[in-house]
């Protein structure tokens, strides 16, 4: 038997895939999802998500026709669900860059089973996030004023404004993340091209595979490009959400004016991003039979990261209270006391329960390896991180310096439908992703396995077990 078809354990290296898995079965397991007909459950989920997206479209159209007065925002709560949802979605997109770029540079091989999920989630989350800056400006048709070119009045954007920094940071993040994702997909698109039976399917996958043949030169260029993009993406993990935190930290508003915001926001972003990856992965792993490629080991390591970042977020919550007390600023101290005991106490304690308390179960190995526990915790973390952004924004604004200015924010149906619609947009894009694109990086998963015979006959340029760091002559996974 050729080494291409040996069970992985017989190849003599600790595996990151399940027992009895062969190089061929990795390809079959991943590619069959895109080649077979979509199951009924996929269509049901897709129609539900698409309907939510349609609701968002109607809500935004009504907003444009009527004006931002249809939102629940009021004096003094000028920012509410719009910026809350923007920051929440940006945070969710952070796990993709961390898993793909940072763990790649640190040569963490366990990332290969989950990086494609995370990368796709990053792209879709940023798209959802960009909906809100576009509509919260009021006159969305003038949003181009924020771009770095003079408008018809010869007025340049105010580069001292953190909102302009957001434009630069998020657009750069989206561009680099998309390029990184697409470059990593090229070998797998070639696999789908070579397996395609229909003419149009072969043409489409052939176009996105950009002529990939798996030659030594192709692999060398691929590795170089992948490494460069990983190096460019890594600073974005720290910079993007730090810049988003500057929307608050550079103001003088009590509750926002604090230097802990940049690292605190970054930790929270990674925290919520990993939780969303966990939620989506557990469902997809079970539905599409990916248990042999996404092992409990992968999930346990993700749970450890959730535990660490959750503890960092809890530390930041405590430091906010300490600094408010230690600084002796009565207004700062009032804001934090108001968060815990004021009208929005329920939001604050929901945040604490979900973000600080629920991840602590992962100190115990039994719970770190329990699928139901990790699924529930991932849902709670996603909920808690939304409430964190809500608490930061609304509870800092709803009680102004003058008691006569105090107010209470209540979302309207337009607020709710817009947010629910972005969830629909996210899941619509995600369902299309798992339907037409390999949800697990075939080439990278094979690359962490013991190397097969490099002199074996090459039959199909798309089927291979080579990835970055192992450029050699391509060999076919179908060869016997």
Secondary structure, 3 states (H helix, E strand, C coil): CCHHHCCHHHHCCCCCCCCCCCHHHHHHHHHHHHHCCCCHHHHHHHHHHHHHHHHHHHHHHHHHHHCHHHCCCCCCCCCCHHHHHHHHHHHHCHHHHHHHHHHHHCCCHHHHHCHHHHHHHHHHHHHHHHHHHHHHCCCHHHHHHHCCCCCCCCCCCCCCCHHHHHHHHHHHHHHHHHHHHHHHHHHHHHHHHHHCCCHHHHHHHHHHCCCCCCCHHHHHHHHHHHHHHHHHHHHHHHHHHHHHHHHHHCCCCCCCCCCCHHHHHHHHHHHHHHHHHHHHHHHHHHHCCCCCCCCHHHHHHHHHHHHHHHHHHHHHHHHHHHHHHHHCCHHHHHHHHHHHHCCCHHHHHHHHHHHHHHHHHHHCHHHHCCHHHHHHHHHHHHHHHHHHHHHHHHHHHCCCCCHHHCCCCCCCHHHHHHHHHHHHHHHHHHHHHHHHCCCCCHHHHHHCCCCCCCCCCCCCCCCCCCCCCCCCCCCCCCCC
